[in-house]
Amino acid sequence: MVSLLAFLFVLGILIIAHELGHFMAAKKMGIRIEKFSLGFGYKLISRKKDDTEYTICLIPLGGYVKFAGDTLEEYKGKQDEFLSKAPRQRAFVIFMGPALNYVLGFLCFWIIFFSGYPSLTTKVGSLVDGYGAQEAGIRAGDTVVAVDGAKVKFFEDMQKLIQNKKAADTARLSVTRNGREYSFDVRIKEKALPDLLGKKQTVGLIGITPADEIITVKHGLIEAFGLAVRKTWDLTVLMYTAFWRMITGNLSVRDSVSGPLGIFYITAQAAQLGPTALLHLIAVLSVSLAIFNLLPMPILDGGHIMFLIIERIRGKQLSLKAEQIITQAGLTILLSLVVLVTYNDIMRFYGDKIVNLFKP
């Protein structure tokens, strides 16, 4: 039950932010909004205020804002209808959905950096046989305080300094042991490891694994803002790089994309780790949703913006028949992707359990 509530909470936050972006932009442009819905299917709650019906529906896997006159079939030429607005105004309304998701992701990262997040210290947990740290005389329980004179406090910082070195290098590690400080010249060993996108990268290693010593790291408001900007930007670059590698066949779509079932599984894990992990998940999913929605694909916001650009160039809207064909094609592609991703999620997260059900 906790996992389900966490899943609905995370999904609800993402949907509300996205649809609220469309809603506020439409209001600013003077577009009449007929319906603001969270979820699809059977109406659980419905209330009408002014010209807008606000609903919460049974299936919580999305939402939508219904604008007056947003299709050629419904358009009557009134000034408060969606299609009566200039292409740039309509593009603004469409763009603000993903934009608010992007802002939400940034704000979550800012809160995390300001309020505090857990990080591993540089205390040595264990040593890997055949690597430089063990050979140099470093012991489990030692705490690394500097690498080549550069002070380190967190395992991640130490790891970055070591991984940038080559096999011919050595690293001078300063460690504390029983209240005293010692220095060791540690031989670097190179190894090819997969990065976040599965691409092999050669990194320097010394054979140290961290202890389970965790401290909470907090930053000032301004510093946290800067760190959130960088984190959001890094995630953006990572997402677009991943999309490009999937398009070029260098990254498996099967192993890289998750749907609602996968998000449920990940949310359940994050909920067990605490509010910071859940907030981090919201940040990552919100930025990812913004970027995905801006892809130039029919049905998605990016596809609608692309057609508005074409309309601006042509000087006229697409015909009703062309609109219907494109919409159907986009819907078919999207539904096929949903089926594929859902199947992959089932096999990835629950495959072993399913196999066990059929064992004698």
Secondary structure, 3 states (H helix, E strand, C coil): CHHHHHHHHHHHHHHHHHHHHHHHHHHHCCCCEEEEEEEEEEEEEEEEECCEEEEEEEEEEEEEEEECCCCCCCCCCCCCCHHHCCHHHHHHHHHHHHHHHHHHHHHHHHHHHHHCEEEEECEEEEECCCCHHHHHCCCCCCEEEEECCEECCEHHHHHHHHHCCCCCCEEEEEEEECCEEEEEEEECEEEEEECCCCCEEEEEECCEEECCCEEEECCCHHHHHHHHHHHHHHHHHHHHHHHHHHHCCCCCHHHHCCCHHHHHHHHHHHHHHCHHHHHHHHHHHHHHHHHHHCCCCCCCHHHHHHHHHHHHHHCCCCCHHHHHHHHHHHHHHHHHHHHHHHHHHHHHHHHHHHHHHCCC
